[in-house]
Amino acid sequence: MCWHWCATRGGKDYDARWGTRMTGEGPYATLLRQRLDKARERYGLDVKLPGLRTDLFVAPKLEDKQMSLF
């Protein structure tokens, strides 16, 4: 019997084709994608994050060869 995860690969347990790993095909995969998209919208996770500010980085000063954690 094929479970849901098997239904996303055309009835096979694994698909060795290049670029298909961690992706699914078929109606169950489409349903999962739709549910994920709706949840992303509902919880506000679909917003673009601000750019990374590298100007705030300050390199640590080496006082000893072994840096302290505290």
N, CA, C and O atoms as a Maestro MAE file, in Angstrom:
{
 s_m_m2io_version
 :::
 2.0.0
}

f_m_ct {
 s_m_title
 :::
 protein
 m_atom[280] {
  # First column is atom index #
  i_m_mmod_type
  r_m_x_coord
  r_m_y_coord
  r_m_z_coord
  i_m_residue_number
  s_m_chain_name
  s_m_pdb_residue_name
  s_m_pdb_atom_name
  i_m_atomic_number
  :::
  1 25 0.843 -1.186 0.000 1 A "MET " " N  " 7
  2 3 0.000 0.000 0.000 1 A "MET " " CA " 6
  3 2 0.884 1.243 0.000 1 A "MET " " C  " 6
  4 15 1.878 1.303 0.723 1 A "MET " " O  " 8
  5 25 0.529 2.208 -0.792 2 A "CYS " " N  " 7
  6 3 1.314 3.432 -0.921 2 A "CYS " " CA " 6
  7 2 0.777 4.498 0.040 2 A "CYS " " C  " 6
  8 15 -0.406 4.835 0.009 2 A "CYS " " O  " 8
  9 25 1.654 5.017 0.882 3 A "TRP " " N  " 7
  10 3 1.261 6.083 1.802 3 A "TRP " " CA " 6
  11 2 1.362 7.431 1.110 3 A "TRP " " C  " 6
  12 15 1.729 7.491 -0.064 3 A "TRP " " O  " 8
  13 25 1.054 8.478 1.787 4 A "HIS " " N  " 7
  14 3 1.015 9.823 1.191 4 A "HIS " " CA " 6
  15 2 2.348 10.240 0.602 4 A "HIS " " C  " 6
  16 15 2.386 10.777 -0.505 4 A "HIS " " O  " 8
  17 25 3.459 10.005 1.323 5 A "TRP " " N  " 7
  18 3 4.761 10.421 0.810 5 A "TRP " " CA " 6
  19 2 5.111 9.671 -0.461 5 A "TRP " " C  " 6
  20 15 5.831 10.195 -1.311 5 A "TRP " " O  " 8
  21 25 4.620 8.470 -0.601 6 A "CYS " " N  " 7
  22 3 4.872 7.678 -1.798 6 A "CYS " " CA " 6
  23 2 4.026 8.199 -2.968 6 A "CYS " " C  " 6
  24 15 4.427 8.091 -4.126 6 A "CYS " " O  " 8
  25 25 2.869 8.757 -2.659 7 A "ALA " " N  " 7
  26 3 1.984 9.263 -3.698 7 A "ALA " " CA " 6
  27 2 2.543 10.514 -4.371 7 A "ALA " " C  " 6
  28 15 2.070 10.893 -5.442 7 A "ALA " " O  " 8
  29 25 3.529 11.155 -3.771 8 A "THR " " N  " 7
  30 3 4.104 12.357 -4.369 8 A "THR " " CA " 6
  31 2 5.222 12.045 -5.355 8 A "THR " " C  " 6
  32 15 5.779 12.967 -5.951 8 A "THR " " O  " 8
  33 25 5.561 10.792 -5.543 9 A "ARG " " N  " 7
  34 3 6.617 10.394 -6.478 9 A "ARG " " CA " 6
  35 2 6.124 9.382 -7.499 9 A "ARG " " C  " 6
  36 15 6.903 8.559 -7.980 9 A "ARG " " O  " 8
  37 25 4.883 9.429 -7.826 10 A "GLY " " N  " 7
  38 3 4.345 8.528 -8.829 10 A "GLY " " CA " 6
  39 2 4.308 7.080 -8.385 10 A "GLY " " C  " 6
  40 15 4.400 6.185 -9.225 10 A "GLY " " O  " 8
  41 25 4.175 6.818 -7.088 11 A "GLY " " N  " 7
  42 3 4.098 5.461 -6.582 11 A "GLY " " CA " 6
  43 2 5.429 4.844 -6.210 11 A "GLY " " C  " 6
  44 15 5.468 3.714 -5.724 11 A "GLY " " O  " 8
  45 25 6.537 5.572 -6.429 12 A "LYS " " N  " 7
  46 3 7.856 5.040 -6.095 12 A "LYS " " CA " 6
  47 2 8.317 5.602 -4.754 12 A "LYS " " C  " 6
  48 15 7.901 6.686 -4.345 12 A "LYS " " O  " 8
  49 25 9.178 4.851 -4.079 13 A "ASP " " N  " 7
  50 3 9.738 5.318 -2.813 13 A "ASP " " CA " 6
  51 2 10.770 6.420 -3.026 13 A "ASP " " C  " 6
  52 15 10.896 7.323 -2.199 13 A "ASP " " O  " 8
  53 25 11.497 6.349 -4.119 14 A "TYR " " N  " 7
  54 3 12.604 7.264 -4.358 14 A "TYR " " CA " 6
  55 2 12.711 7.548 -5.846 14 A "TYR " " C  " 6
  56 15 12.467 6.672 -6.676 14 A "TYR " " O  " 8
  57 25 13.075 8.775 -6.176 15 A "ASP " " N  " 7
  58 3 13.275 9.150 -7.567 15 A "ASP " " CA " 6
  59 2 14.705 9.647 -7.703 15 A "ASP " " C  " 6
  60 15 15.056 10.674 -7.122 15 A "ASP " " O  " 8
  61 25 15.528 8.946 -8.453 16 A "ALA " " N  " 7
  62 3 16.952 9.262 -8.564 16 A "ALA " " CA " 6
  63 2 17.250 10.313 -9.631 16 A "ALA " " C  " 6
  64 15 18.415 10.656 -9.836 16 A "ALA " " O  " 8
  65 25 16.244 10.826 -10.305 17 A "ARG " " N  " 7
  66 3 16.507 11.833 -11.345 17 A "ARG " " CA " 6
  67 2 17.092 13.096 -10.723 17 A "ARG " " C  " 6
  68 15 16.697 13.498 -9.629 17 A "ARG " " O  " 8
  69 25 18.042 13.722 -11.431 18 A "TRP " " N  " 7
  70 3 18.700 14.924 -10.963 18 A "TRP " " CA " 6
  71 2 17.673 16.044 -10.802 18 A "TRP " " C  " 6
  72 15 16.864 16.281 -11.699 18 A "TRP " " O  " 8
  73 25 17.707 16.733 -9.657 19 A "GLY " " N  " 7
  74 3 16.838 17.875 -9.415 19 A "GLY " " CA " 6
  75 2 15.465 17.523 -8.862 19 A "GLY " " C  " 6
  76 15 14.647 18.419 -8.649 19 A "GLY " " O  " 8
  77 25 15.190 16.251 -8.626 20 A "THR " " N  " 7
  78 3 13.864 15.883 -8.120 20 A "THR " " CA " 6
  79 2 13.873 15.550 -6.636 20 A "THR " " C  " 6
  80 15 12.813 15.337 -6.048 20 A "THR " " O  " 8
  81 25 15.033 15.502 -6.030 21 A "ARG " " N  " 7
  82 3 15.091 15.195 -4.604 21 A "ARG " " CA " 6
  83 2 14.471 16.328 -3.805 21 A "ARG " " C  " 6
  84 15 14.674 17.497 -4.131 21 A "ARG " " O  " 8
  85 25 13.733 16.006 -2.783 22 A "MET " " N  " 7
  86 3 13.046 16.948 -1.906 22 A "MET " " CA " 6
  87 2 11.941 17.717 -2.634 22 A "MET " " C  " 6
  88 15 11.539 18.792 -2.188 22 A "MET " " O  " 8
  89 25 11.455 17.181 -3.733 23 A "THR " " N  " 7
  90 3 10.317 17.765 -4.426 23 A "THR " " CA " 6
  91 2 9.290 16.665 -4.640 23 A "THR " " C  " 6
  92 15 9.615 15.478 -4.596 23 A "THR " " O  " 8
  93 25 8.081 17.062 -4.865 24 A "GLY " " N  " 7
  94 3 7.028 16.079 -5.082 24 A "GLY " " CA " 6
  95 2 6.216 16.419 -6.313 24 A "GLY " " C  " 6
  96 15 6.270 17.539 -6.821 24 A "GLY " " O  " 8
  97 25 5.470 15.452 -6.782 25 A "GLU " " N  " 7
  98 3 4.604 15.634 -7.945 25 A "GLU " " CA " 6
  99 2 3.257 15.027 -7.619 25 A "GLU " " C  " 6
  100 15 3.155 14.139 -6.774 25 A "GLU " " O  " 8
  101 25 2.236 15.499 -8.280 26 A "GLY " " N  " 7
  102 3 0.925 14.903 -8.110 26 A "GLY " " CA " 6
  103 2 0.013 15.699 -7.190 26 A "GLY " " C  " 6
  104 15 0.399 16.746 -6.670 26 A "GLY " " O  " 8
  105 25 -1.197 15.196 -6.994 27 A "PRO " " N  " 7
  106 3 -2.208 15.947 -6.241 27 A "PRO " " CA " 6
  107 2 -1.861 16.133 -4.761 27 A "PRO " " C  " 6
  108 15 -2.166 17.181 -4.192 27 A "PRO " " O  " 8
  109 25 -1.238 15.150 -4.134 28 A "TYR " " N  " 7
  110 3 -0.911 15.300 -2.719 28 A "TYR " " CA " 6
  111 2 0.189 16.345 -2.536 28 A "TYR " " C  " 6
  112 15 0.134 17.132 -1.591 28 A "TYR " " O  " 8
  113 25 1.169 16.366 -3.408 29 A "ALA " " N  " 7
  114 3 2.229 17.372 -3.339 29 A "ALA " " CA " 6
  115 2 1.655 18.767 -3.583 29 A "ALA " " C  " 6
  116 15 2.073 19.727 -2.935 29 A "ALA " " O  " 8
  117 25 0.712 18.888 -4.497 30 A "THR " " N  " 7
  118 3 0.062 20.167 -4.768 30 A "THR " " CA " 6
  119 2 -0.718 20.645 -3.546 30 A "THR " " C  " 6
  120 15 -0.677 21.826 -3.201 30 A "THR " " O  " 8
  121 25 -1.425 19.732 -2.897 31 A "LEU " " N  " 7
  122 3 -2.187 20.073 -1.696 31 A "LEU " " CA " 6
  123 2 -1.251 20.563 -0.586 31 A "LEU " " C  " 6
  124 15 -1.546 21.555 0.081 31 A "LEU " " O  " 8
  125 25 -0.132 19.878 -0.390 32 A "LEU " " N  " 7
  126 3 0.819 20.311 0.634 32 A "LEU " " CA " 6
  127 2 1.378 21.695 0.326 32 A "LEU " " C  " 6
  128 15 1.525 22.516 1.231 32 A "LEU " " O  " 8
  129 25 1.691 21.964 -0.939 33 A "ARG " " N  " 7
  130 3 2.201 23.277 -1.341 33 A "ARG " " CA " 6
  131 2 1.171 24.366 -1.065 33 A "ARG " " C  " 6
  132 15 1.520 25.428 -0.550 33 A "ARG " " O  " 8
  133 25 -0.099 24.116 -1.401 34 A "GLN " " N  " 7
  134 3 -1.152 25.090 -1.165 34 A "GLN " " CA " 6
  135 2 -1.327 25.368 0.322 34 A "GLN " " C  " 6
  136 15 -1.483 26.520 0.727 34 A "GLN " " O  " 8
  137 25 -1.301 24.317 1.134 35 A "ARG " " N  " 7
  138 3 -1.461 24.494 2.579 35 A "ARG " " CA " 6
  139 2 -0.295 25.281 3.164 35 A "ARG " " C  " 6
  140 15 -0.495 26.129 4.033 35 A "ARG " " O  " 8
  141 25 0.908 25.012 2.700 36 A "LEU " " N  " 7
  142 3 2.075 25.746 3.165 36 A "LEU " " CA " 6
  143 2 1.980 27.213 2.774 36 A "LEU " " C  " 6
  144 15 2.272 28.089 3.587 36 A "LEU " " O  " 8
  145 25 1.577 27.489 1.543 37 A "ASP " " N  " 7
  146 3 1.439 28.875 1.093 37 A "ASP " " CA " 6
  147 2 0.400 29.634 1.916 37 A "ASP " " C  " 6
  148 15 0.625 30.786 2.284 37 A "ASP " " O  " 8
  149 25 -0.733 29.001 2.205 38 A "LYS " " N  " 7
  150 3 -1.787 29.640 3.009 38 A "LYS " " CA " 6
  151 2 -1.309 29.909 4.435 38 A "LYS " " C  " 6
  152 15 -1.580 30.975 4.989 38 A "LYS " " O  " 8
  153 25 -0.604 28.954 5.028 39 A "ALA " " N  " 7
  154 3 -0.091 29.145 6.384 39 A "ALA " " CA " 6
  155 2 0.954 30.258 6.407 39 A "ALA " " C  " 6
  156 15 1.002 31.044 7.353 39 A "ALA " " O  " 8
  157 25 1.779 30.326 5.385 40 A "ARG " " N  " 7
  158 3 2.786 31.382 5.297 40 A "ARG " " CA " 6
  159 2 2.118 32.753 5.260 40 A "ARG " " C  " 6
  160 15 2.572 33.682 5.927 40 A "ARG " " O  " 8
  161 25 1.051 32.884 4.489 41 A "GLU " " N  " 7
  162 3 0.308 34.143 4.432 41 A "GLU " " CA " 6
  163 2 -0.367 34.444 5.767 41 A "GLU " " C  " 6
  164 15 -0.300 35.570 6.261 41 A "GLU " " O  " 8
  165 25 -1.014 33.440 6.347 42 A "ARG " " N  " 7
  166 3 -1.775 33.623 7.584 42 A "ARG " " CA " 6
  167 2 -0.894 34.109 8.731 42 A "ARG " " C  " 6
  168 15 -1.316 34.962 9.512 42 A "ARG " " O  " 8
  169 25 0.312 33.584 8.840 43 A "TYR " " N  " 7
  170 3 1.180 33.923 9.956 43 A "TYR " " CA " 6
  171 2 2.208 35.002 9.622 43 A "TYR " " C  " 6
  172 15 3.122 35.257 10.406 43 A "TYR " " O  " 8
  173 25 2.058 35.629 8.467 44 A "GLY " " N  " 7
  174 3 2.921 36.749 8.113 44 A "GLY " " CA " 6
  175 2 4.350 36.362 7.789 44 A "GLY " " C  " 6
  176 15 5.263 37.172 7.950 44 A "GLY " " O  " 8
  177 25 4.553 35.139 7.338 45 A "LEU " " N  " 7
  178 3 5.907 34.693 7.020 45 A "LEU " " CA " 6
  179 2 6.257 34.896 5.544 45 A "LEU " " C  " 6
  180 15 7.312 34.455 5.087 45 A "LEU " " O  " 8
  181 25 5.380 35.556 4.811 46 A "ASP " " N  " 7
  182 3 5.616 35.768 3.392 46 A "ASP " " CA " 6
  183 2 6.220 37.142 3.100 46 A "ASP " " C  " 6
  184 15 6.347 37.527 1.938 46 A "ASP " " O  " 8
  185 25 6.592 37.882 4.145 47 A "VAL " " N  " 7
  186 3 7.177 39.206 3.952 47 A "VAL " " CA " 6
  187 2 8.669 39.078 3.672 47 A "VAL " " C  " 6
  188 15 9.324 38.153 4.153 47 A "VAL " " O  " 8
  189 25 9.192 40.003 2.900 48 A "LYS " " N  " 7
  190 3 10.613 39.996 2.581 48 A "LYS " " CA " 6
  191 2 11.379 40.603 3.750 48 A "LYS " " C  " 6
  192 15 10.996 41.647 4.278 48 A "LYS " " O  " 8
  193 25 12.450 39.951 4.145 49 A "LEU " " N  " 7
  194 3 13.269 40.435 5.248 49 A "LEU " " CA " 6
  195 2 14.145 41.595 4.790 49 A "LEU " " C  " 6
  196 15 14.518 41.666 3.619 49 A "LEU " " O  " 8
  197 25 14.476 42.510 5.713 50 A "PRO " " N  " 7
  198 3 15.366 43.613 5.324 50 A "PRO " " CA " 6
  199 2 16.752 43.083 4.983 50 A "PRO " " C  " 6
  200 15 17.137 41.992 5.404 50 A "PRO " " O  " 8
  201 25 17.480 43.859 4.228 51 A "GLY " " N  " 7
  202 3 18.825 43.459 3.829 51 A "GLY " " CA " 6
  203 2 19.772 43.352 5.010 51 A "GLY " " C  " 6
  204 15 19.564 43.995 6.039 51 A "GLY " " O  " 8
  205 25 20.797 42.553 4.867 52 A "LEU " " N  " 7
  206 3 21.786 42.360 5.906 52 A "LEU " " CA " 6
  207 2 22.683 43.579 5.998 52 A "LEU " " C  " 6
  208 15 23.227 44.033 4.991 52 A "LEU " " O  " 8
  209 25 22.841 44.114 7.209 53 A "ARG " " N  " 7
  210 3 23.679 45.298 7.409 53 A "ARG " " CA " 6
  211 2 25.061 44.873 7.867 53 A "ARG " " C  " 6
  212 15 25.269 44.562 9.039 53 A "ARG " " O  " 8
  213 25 25.986 44.863 6.954 54 A "THR " " N  " 7
  214 3 27.353 44.480 7.297 54 A "THR " " CA " 6
  215 2 28.149 45.643 7.878 54 A "THR " " C  " 6
  216 15 29.245 45.435 8.398 54 A "THR " " O  " 8
  217 25 27.620 46.863 7.799 55 A "ASP " " N  " 7
  218 3 28.330 48.014 8.342 55 A "ASP " " CA " 6
  219 2 28.333 48.017 9.872 55 A "ASP " " C  " 6
  220 15 29.100 48.767 10.475 55 A "ASP " " O  " 8
  221 25 27.509 47.208 10.504 56 A "LEU " " N  " 7
  222 3 27.453 47.139 11.961 56 A "LEU " " CA " 6
  223 2 28.457 46.153 12.548 56 A "LEU " " C  " 6
  224 15 28.625 46.091 13.766 56 A "LEU " " O  " 8
  225 25 29.119 45.389 11.699 57 A "PHE " " N  " 7
  226 3 30.068 44.381 12.177 57 A "PHE " " CA " 6
  227 2 31.358 45.027 12.650 57 A "PHE " " C  " 6
  228 15 31.934 45.878 11.973 57 A "PHE " " O  " 8
  229 25 31.801 44.600 13.838 58 A "VAL " " N  " 7
  230 3 33.090 45.036 14.374 58 A "VAL " " CA " 6
  231 2 33.894 43.780 14.661 58 A "VAL " " C  " 6
  232 15 33.456 42.911 15.415 58 A "VAL " " O  " 8
  233 25 35.050 43.690 14.067 59 A "ALA " " N  " 7
  234 3 35.895 42.518 14.264 59 A "ALA " " CA " 6
  235 2 36.410 42.478 15.695 59 A "ALA " " C  " 6
  236 15 36.804 43.513 16.233 59 A "ALA " " O  " 8
  237 25 36.415 41.308 16.322 60 A "PRO " " N  " 7
  238 3 36.921 41.222 17.704 60 A "PRO " " CA " 6
  239 2 38.432 41.445 17.755 60 A "PRO " " C  " 6
  240 15 39.168 41.096 16.832 60 A "PRO " " O  " 8
  241 25 38.861 42.034 18.858 61 A "LYS " " N  " 7
  242 3 40.298 42.278 19.045 61 A "LYS " " CA " 6
  243 2 40.910 41.060 19.714 61 A "LYS " " C  " 6
  244 15 40.394 40.559 20.713 61 A "LYS " " O  " 8
  245 25 41.982 40.604 19.170 62 A "LEU " " N  " 7
  246 3 42.676 39.452 19.730 62 A "LEU " " CA " 6
  247 2 43.633 39.919 20.820 62 A "LEU " " C  " 6
  248 15 44.663 40.531 20.535 62 A "LEU " " O  " 8
  249 25 43.285 39.626 22.067 63 A "GLU " " N  " 7
  250 3 44.162 39.972 23.179 63 A "GLU " " CA " 6
  251 2 45.096 38.802 23.472 63 A "GLU " " C  " 6
  252 15 46.269 38.992 23.793 63 A "GLU " " O  " 8
  253 25 44.572 37.626 23.362 64 A "ASP " " N  " 7
  254 3 45.356 36.404 23.530 64 A "ASP " " CA " 6
  255 2 45.123 35.543 22.299 64 A "ASP " " C  " 6
  256 15 44.298 35.861 21.443 64 A "ASP " " O  " 8
  257 25 45.867 34.448 22.228 65 A "LYS " " N  " 7
  258 3 45.631 33.535 21.125 65 A "LYS " " CA " 6
  259 2 44.304 32.796 21.321 65 A "LYS " " C  " 6
  260 15 43.658 32.408 20.348 65 A "LYS " " O  " 8
  261 25 43.899 32.604 22.585 66 A "GLN " " N  " 7
  262 3 42.625 31.946 22.895 66 A "GLN " " CA " 6
  263 2 41.641 33.022 23.315 66 A "GLN " " C  " 6
  264 15 41.855 33.696 24.323 66 A "GLN " " O  " 8
  265 25 40.568 33.194 22.560 67 A "MET " " N  " 7
  266 3 39.589 34.214 22.900 67 A "MET " " CA " 6
  267 2 38.683 33.704 24.022 67 A "MET " " C  " 6
  268 15 38.421 32.505 24.121 67 A "MET " " O  " 8
  269 25 38.219 34.602 24.843 68 A "SER " " N  " 7
  270 3 37.334 34.250 25.953 68 A "SER " " CA " 6
  271 2 35.881 34.238 25.483 68 A "SER " " C  " 6
  272 15 35.483 35.007 24.608 68 A "SER " " O  " 8
  273 25 35.118 33.361 26.079 69 A "LEU " " N  " 7
  274 3 33.685 33.327 25.770 69 A "LEU " " CA " 6
  275 2 32.892 34.305 26.621 69 A "LEU " " C  " 6
  276 15 31.767 34.660 26.270 69 A "LEU " " O  " 8
  277 25 33.469 34.747 27.745 70 A "PHE " " N  " 7
  278 3 32.739 35.628 28.668 70 A "PHE " " CA " 6
  279 2 33.492 36.885 28.947 70 A "PHE " " C  " 6
  280 15 33.018 37.733 29.704 70 A "PHE " " O  " 8
  :::
 }
 m_bond[279] {
  # First column is bond index #
  i_m_from
  i_m_to
  i_m_order
  :::
  1 1 2 1
  2 2 3 1
  3 3 4 2
  4 3 5 1
  5 5 6 1
  6 6 7 1
  7 7 8 2
  8 7 9 1
  9 9 10 1
  10 10 11 1
  11 11 12 2
  12 11 13 1
  13 13 14 1
  14 14 15 1
  15 15 16 2
  16 15 17 1
  17 17 18 1
  18 18 19 1
  19 19 20 2
  20 19 21 1
  21 21 22 1
  22 22 23 1
  23 23 24 2
  24 23 25 1
  25 25 26 1
  26 26 27 1
  27 27 28 2
  28 27 29 1
  29 29 30 1
  30 30 31 1
  31 31 32 2
  32 31 33 1
  33 33 34 1
  34 34 35 1
  35 35 36 2
  36 35 37 1
  37 37 38 1
  38 38 39 1
  39 39 40 2
  40 39 41 1
  41 41 42 1
  42 42 43 1
  43 43 44 2
  44 43 45 1
  45 45 46 1
  46 46 47 1
  47 47 48 2
  48 47 49 1
  49 49 50 1
  50 50 51 1
  51 51 52 2
  52 51 53 1
  53 53 54 1
  54 54 55 1
  55 55 56 2
  56 55 57 1
  57 57 58 1
  58 58 59 1
  59 59 60 2
  60 59 61 1
  61 61 62 1
  62 62 63 1
  63 63 64 2
  64 63 65 1
  65 65 66 1
  66 66 67 1
  67 67 68 2
  68 67 69 1
  69 69 70 1
  70 70 71 1
  71 71 72 2
  72 71 73 1
  73 73 74 1
  74 74 75 1
  75 75 76 2
  76 75 77 1
  77 77 78 1
  78 78 79 1
  79 79 80 2
  80 79 81 1
  81 81 82 1
  82 82 83 1
  83 83 84 2
  84 83 85 1
  85 85 86 1
  86 86 87 1
  87 87 88 2
  88 87 89 1
  89 89 90 1
  90 90 91 1
  91 91 92 2
  92 91 93 1
  93 93 94 1
  94 94 95 1
  95 95 96 2
  96 95 97 1
  97 97 98 1
  98 98 99 1
  99 99 100 2
  100 99 101 1
  101 101 102 1
  102 102 103 1
  103 103 104 2
  104 103 105 1
  105 105 106 1
  106 106 107 1
  107 107 108 2
  108 107 109 1
  109 109 110 1
  110 110 111 1
  111 111 112 2
  112 111 113 1
  113 113 114 1
  114 114 115 1
  115 115 116 2
  116 115 117 1
  117 117 118 1
  118 118 119 1
  119 119 120 2
  120 119 121 1
  121 121 122 1
  122 122 123 1
  123 123 124 2
  124 123 125 1
  125 125 126 1
  126 126 127 1
  127 127 128 2
  128 127 129 1
  129 129 130 1
  130 130 131 1
  131 131 132 2
  132 131 133 1
  133 133 134 1
  134 134 135 1
  135 135 136 2
  136 135 137 1
  137 137 138 1
  138 138 139 1
  139 139 140 2
  140 139 141 1
  141 141 142 1
  142 142 143 1
  143 143 144 2
  144 143 145 1
  145 145 146 1
  146 146 147 1
  147 147 148 2
  148 147 149 1
  149 149 150 1
  150 150 151 1
  151 151 152 2
  152 151 153 1
  153 153 154 1
  154 154 155 1
  155 155 156 2
  156 155 157 1
  157 157 158 1
  158 158 159 1
  159 159 160 2
  160 159 161 1
  161 161 162 1
  162 162 163 1
  163 163 164 2
  164 163 165 1
  165 165 166 1
  166 166 167 1
  167 167 168 2
  168 167 169 1
  169 169 170 1
  170 170 171 1
  171 171 172 2
  172 171 173 1
  173 173 174 1
  174 174 175 1
  175 175 176 2
  176 175 177 1
  177 177 178 1
  178 178 179 1
  179 179 180 2
  180 179 181 1
  181 181 182 1
  182 182 183 1
  183 183 184 2
  184 183 185 1
  185 185 186 1
  186 186 187 1
  187 187 188 2
  188 187 189 1
  189 189 190 1
  190 190 191 1
  191 191 192 2
  192 191 193 1
  193 193 194 1
  194 194 195 1
  195 195 196 2
  196 195 197 1
  197 197 198 1
  198 198 199 1
  199 199 200 2
  200 199 201 1
  201 201 202 1
  202 202 203 1
  203 203 204 2
  204 203 205 1
  205 205 206 1
  206 206 207 1
  207 207 208 2
  208 207 209 1
  209 209 210 1
  210 210 211 1
  211 211 212 2
  212 211 213 1
  213 213 214 1
  214 214 215 1
  215 215 216 2
  216 215 217 1
  217 217 218 1
  218 218 219 1
  219 219 220 2
  220 219 221 1
  221 221 222 1
  222 222 223 1
  223 223 224 2
  224 223 225 1
  225 225 226 1
  226 226 227 1
  227 227 228 2
  228 227 229 1
  229 229 230 1
  230 230 231 1
  231 231 232 2
  232 231 233 1
  233 233 234 1
  234 234 235 1
  235 235 236 2
  236 235 237 1
  237 237 238 1
  238 238 239 1
  239 239 240 2
  240 239 241 1
  241 241 242 1
  242 242 243 1
  243 243 244 2
  244 243 245 1
  245 245 246 1
  246 246 247 1
  247 247 248 2
  248 247 249 1
  249 249 250 1
  250 250 251 1
  251 251 252 2
  252 251 253 1
  253 253 254 1
  254 254 255 1
  255 255 256 2
  256 255 257 1
  257 257 258 1
  258 258 259 1
  259 259 260 2
  260 259 261 1
  261 261 262 1
  262 262 263 1
  263 263 264 2
  264 263 265 1
  265 265 266 1
  266 266 267 1
  267 267 268 2
  268 267 269 1
  269 269 270 1
  270 270 271 1
  271 271 272 2
  272 271 273 1
  273 273 274 1
  274 274 275 1
  275 275 276 2
  276 275 277 1
  277 277 278 1
  278 278 279 1
  279 279 280 2
  :::
 }
}
